[in-house]
Amino acid sequence: MITANDLVVSAQEVIEFMSLRDLSGSQLVAVEQIIAGVQGGLEDYLGRPVSIRQFTETARIENYEMGQLILQQSPVVSIVSRTAASTPNIIPGGVHAVDAIFGMPSDILGISGYYVVVYTAGLDGKNDESIRTKVMEVASRYISTHHDDVLSAATEVAGRPPLPASRFWTEDELVMFDRKRRRVMV
């Protein structure tokens, strides 16, 4: 779940971008939820988070000689902690990513080869202007076409141009980010 701290643009930035004013508390919450939905749509397409977040998962050593530990989120930014797990039955299901951490010392290898790893991972979307700008544009388009109640005056609704064919991410907009898309080997 994307929290307010995980958003690559704030509700206030979108409000200023759209020149909105006098929004109620519930309208501000709606703007934040729309941004989270737009960002989540991009993350679903990319297969990775667009903001750096902390994750906890149980993983297994895949290569004992190299001490290779494969994690589900990428790109890995830092390892907060790793602890040997006594039982392998707590592994979450799913596809493992190709990002790996190398060089785990042999003295920390547990008998089972399983570890609980706390780490940060994700793209740095807060400092990537292409991600920030597109999330702001798509969120603004969605707000203006679905939530007329957040517009500052009724005259803006009557004088606005016709609605665009797509109100969420278009295929052309998503293709712009293909170079950041995660490739998973199964």
C-alpha positions in Angstrom: 0.0 0.0 0.0 1.3 3.4 -0.9 1.3 5.9 1.9 1.5 9.7 1.8 5.2 9.5 2.5 5.7 7.2 -0.5 4.0 9.5 -3.1 6.4 11.0 -5.7 4.3 14.2 -5.8 2.3 15.7 -2.9 -1.4 16.6 -3.0 -0.3 20.3 -2.6 1.9 20.1 -5.7 -1.0 18.7 -7.8 -3.3 21.4 -6.3 -0.9 24.1 -7.3 -0.3 22.6 -10.7 -4.1 22.7 -11.4 -4.5 26.1 -9.8 -7.2 24.8 -7.4 -8.3 26.7 -4.3 -10.5 26.4 -1.3 -10.5 22.6 -1.1 -12.2 20.9 1.8 -10.5 18.2 3.9 -12.4 15.4 2.1 -11.3 16.9 -1.3 -7.7 17.0 -0.2 -8.0 13.3 0.9 -9.5 12.5 -2.5 -6.6 14.2 -4.3 -4.1 12.2 -2.3 -5.9 8.9 -3.0 -6.0 9.7 -6.7 -2.2 10.4 -6.8 -1.7 7.1 -5.0 -3.9 5.3 -7.5 -2.0 6.9 -10.5 1.3 6.0 -8.9 0.1 2.5 -8.2 -0.9 2.1 -11.8 2.6 3.1 -13.0 4.1 0.7 -10.4 1.9 -2.2 -11.6 3.1 -1.5 -15.2 6.8 -1.3 -14.2 6.7 -4.2 -11.8 8.6 -2.2 -9.2 8.0 0.7 -6.8 8.7 4.2 -8.1 9.6 5.5 -4.6 12.1 4.0 -2.2 10.4 2.0 0.5 11.3 -0.5 3.1 10.4 -4.2 2.7 10.8 -7.3 4.9 10.8 -10.7 3.4 12.2 -14.2 4.0 14.5 -15.3 1.3 16.7 -18.4 0.7 20.4 -18.5 -0.3 20.3 -19.5 -4.0 24.0 -20.0 -4.4 26.0 -21.2 -1.4 29.4 -20.6 -3.0 28.6 -17.0 -3.7 26.2 -16.3 -0.9 23.6 -15.0 -3.4 20.3 -13.9 -1.8 17.5 -13.2 -4.3 14.9 -10.6 -3.2 11.5 -9.8 -4.7 11.8 -6.0 -4.9 14.3 -4.1 -7.1 16.4 -2.1 -7.4 17.8 -2.7 -3.9 19.1 0.5 -2.4 20.3 -0.8 1.0 20.1 -3.7 3.4 18.9 -2.7 6.8 19.3 -6.1 8.5 19.5 -9.8 7.7 18.8 -12.5 10.3 19.1 -16.3 9.8 15.7 -17.9 9.9 15.3 -21.3 11.6 12.5 -22.6 9.4 11.9 -22.4 5.7 8.1 -22.5 5.8 7.7 -18.8 6.2 8.7 -17.9 2.7 6.1 -15.9 0.8 5.1 -17.3 -2.6 5.7 -15.5 -5.8 8.3 -14.9 -8.5 11.8 -14.0 -7.4 13.5 -11.1 -9.0 16.9 -11.0 -10.7 18.4 -8.5 -8.3 20.6 -10.2 -5.8 23.0 -9.4 -3.0 26.4 -11.0 -3.3 29.2 -11.7 -0.8 27.3 -12.8 2.3 30.0 -14.1 4.6 29.8 -17.9 5.2 29.8 -17.5 9.0 26.3 -16.1 8.9 24.8 -18.8 6.8 22.1 -20.6 8.8 21.5 -24.3 8.6 18.3 -23.8 6.6 19.8 -21.2 4.3 16.8 -18.9 4.9 17.0 -15.3 6.1 14.6 -12.6 7.1 15.9 -9.5 5.3 14.8 -5.9 5.9 15.9 -3.7 3.0 15.0 -0.6 1.0 14.3 -0.8 -2.7 12.6 1.1 -5.5 13.3 3.8 -8.1 13.9 7.3 -6.8 10.8 8.8 -8.3 10.9 11.8 -6.0 14.0 12.9 -7.8 13.1 11.7 -11.3 11.4 14.6 -13.1 10.0 12.4 -15.8 8.2 10.2 -13.2 7.1 13.2 -11.1 5.8 15.2 -14.1 3.8 12.3 -15.6 2.2 11.3 -12.3 1.2 14.9 -11.8 -0.2 15.2 -15.4 -2.2 11.9 -15.2 -3.5 12.7 -11.7 -4.6 16.2 -12.8 -6.4 14.7 -15.9 -8.1 12.2 -13.7 -9.1 14.8 -11.1 -10.5 17.2 -13.8 -12.5 14.6 -15.6 -13.8 12.6 -12.6 -14.0 15.1 -9.7 -15.6 18.3 -10.8 -16.3 19.0 -7.1 -12.6 19.8 -6.6 -12.6 22.5 -9.2 -12.6 26.0 -7.9 -15.5 27.5 -9.8 -18.5 26.2 -11.7 -17.5 28.3 -14.7 -14.3 26.3 -15.1 -16.4 23.2 -15.6 -18.6 24.8 -18.3 -15.7 26.3 -20.1 -13.4 23.3 -20.1 -12.5 21.5 -23.4 -14.0 18.1 -24.2 -12.9 15.1 -22.0 -9.9 13.2 -23.3 -10.5 9.6 -24.5 -8.4 8.1 -21.8 -8.6 9.5 -18.2 -5.9 7.2 -16.6 -2.6 6.1 -18.0 -2.6 5.7 -21.8 -0.5 3.0 -23.5 1.7 5.7 -25.1 2.4 7.3 -21.6 3.3 3.9 -20.1 5.6 3.0 -23.0 7.7 6.1 -22.2 8.8 4.3 -19.1 9.7 0.9 -20.7 13.4 1.4 -20.0 12.6 1.4 -16.3 10.4 -1.6 -16.5 11.4 -4.6 -14.5 12.2 -7.8 -16.4 11.5 -11.0 -14.3 13.0 -14.3 -15.1 10.7 -17.3 -14.3 
